[in-house]
Amino acid sequence: MSDVIDLKGQHALVTGGGTGLGLATAKALDRAGANVTIVGRRADVLERALQDFGPRARMLVGDIADLERVRDLAKEAERISPVSILINNAGTHHKDDTLATSDAKFKRVINTNLIGTFALTREVARSMKERSGGSILITTSMTALFGIPYVAAYTASKAGLQGLVMELAVELGEFGIRVNAIAPGFIETDLNRDVFKKDPERLKKVLSRTPLGRLGTPEEIASAAVFLVSPKAAFITGACLPVDGGAAIGF
C-alpha cells in the first residue's frame, strides 16, 4: 500500500478496529504508514489484534454507544497525537421480523450505529476544525441503498448515516474536512461464512444478484477506505462508494 499511498505522519482512529472490516482497514492504514489507534469494547480482542501491527499502533477500550465515554475516547486519541483520519466502523446488528422488533432492540442499534457514530465524529471534528483539515469515513451499508428484509433497525441507522455523510460534507467542507462513506456488499468475513454455511440458499441468492459472482474480501473494503481518506481523493467529499461487486445494481 505504501508504494501507492503514503500516510506517514497521519493519525488514524478506527472504531471497531479489533475485528472484521475495521481490523482489515486498520492494517491497511498501518501499511500505508499511518499511526493507527484501534478502538473496541474488548481489551483482549484489541490486544490480540495489535500483534499484527507495527510499533506505531495503539488501542483504546470503549463503547461508542456510551456517550460519556465517547468524549473521553476523542480526548485520549488526541493526546496520543492529533487525529487526522477517523474511520467510523463500529456497529451492531439486529435481525428479526419488523413486527417482532421491540423498541429496546431498535433503540440499541440506533444508539450504537447512528448516535454513537455522530457523537464521536462531532468530538473529533472539533479538533480537525482547529487544524483546518481532516478526513472522516463512515461505514454505511447496502441497506441504505435498497431494501433488505428483517433488518429495520439496522436499515434505519445506516440510512441515517448516509444522510449524515452528505450533511457533514457540506457543513465541514469549509474547514478542509472531507466526509465520505463506503457501503460494503456481501463480504467474506468469519460471521458471514458461518451464516452462509447454515443457509446455502441465501448464498446462492446473494451471488445470483452480484454481477462479479463472488463475495468480497475485507482487504477490498480496506483498499477503498485507504484511498478515500488519502490525499489521492482530495477532491472527493459527500460520496458513498459501494464496494459490492455490483450488488446494488444487480438483478
Sequence and secondary structure as in RCSB ss.txt:
>XXXX:A:sequence
MSDVIDLKGQHALVTGGGTGLGLATAKALDRAGANVTIVGRRADVLERALQDFGPRARMLVGDIADLERVRDLAK
EAERISPVSILINNAGTHHKDDTLATSDAKFKRVINTNLIGTFALTREVARSMKERSGGSILITTSMTALFGIPY
VAAYTASKAGLQGLVMELAVELGEFGIRVNAIAPGFIETDLNRDVFKKDPERLKKVLSRTPLGRLGTPEEIASAA
VFLVSPKAAFITGACLPVDGGAAIGF
>XXXX:A:secstr
 TTT   TT EEEEETTTSHHHHHHHHHHHHTT EEEEEES HHHHHHHHTTS TT EEEE  TT HHHHHHHHH
HHHHHS   EEEE       S GGG  HHHHHHHHIIIIIIHHHHHHHHHHHHHHTT EEEEEE  GGGTS  TT
 HHHHHHHHHHHHHHHHHHHHHGGGTEEEEEEEE SB  HHHHHHHHH HHHHHHHHHT TT S B HHHHHHHH
HHHHSGGGTT  S EEEESTTGGG  
